Amino acid sequence: MPGMEAPGERLRRMWDRLAPLPGGSRLFSRVLGRMVPYTGSIGLHVMALEPGYCRAELADRRRVRNHLGSIHAVALANLGEAVSGLAVLGAMPPGVRGIVLSLEVTYTRKARGTLVAECRCEVPDVSEETDHEVESVIRNGDGKEVARVRARWRLGPVKRS
């Protein structure tokens, strides 16, 4: 449907406007957290955003820790899903929508310190509903992988009501 704004188009415009400003990426991240409150609960900081790519940091602080002194498993899942969503949404053309159907998280080591999550993907041509898998990788400050989050997205044309 020509002329319909893609869900990620608003995010990309906001990123393009804010990111070059001093503190702009932090402001973008705060606005994102207000738009998506559960994602905002972990306080991620989006560092890079372009169609099909997102990189974000998660600071190690008490609010995201578990009883073992490392970053909670669900905070890692939230981070990986958010990064995959920004990458996928940012790559979707007008008239296409997407929703996560499933998440699979593999934890490879305790997560401590500032973490960096990245997702790079391509969105297929979508003329009918299709499932599309993307993967986010989360690394610690030493560059060692702490988790992988595989998200299966259902993509499809926006339905007119």
C-alpha positions, 0 to 999 in steps of 0.5 A: 500500500503506497504511502503507508509509513513503515513502523520503523520509518518513524524510529529511523527519522527520530534516530537521524534527527537525534543521533548527531546531537550531543547526548542524542543517542541517549535521548533516543533511547529514553524516548524508545523506552517510553514508547515500549515501556518493557524494553525501557525497563532495562535502560538500554542505550542504542549506539547505532541504528540503520536499516537492518542493523542495530547495536545497543549497550546495557550497563551492568547495574543493580536493577538488571542483576539476578541473585548471583551477581550477574545480569538477569537472563530475562534482561539479556532476552529483552536486550536481544529482542529489542535489538532484533526488533530495531534492526527488523523494523528499520529495514521494513518497507512501507505497508509491512508490519511485523511481530515476534512469534518466538524467542530462543535464548542461548546463554554461553557465560555469566553476563557481567559489565557493560554488554553490547548487543548487535543484530544485522539482518535483511528483510525479505520481500513481503507480499504475503505473511512470512516468518523470518528469523534473525539473531542478536549476539550479546558480548561483554566488555572483553568481546566474549559472547554471553548470549545469542537471541534468535527471534522469529518474526511474522512479517506481512502486509498491513491489513486495512480495516 
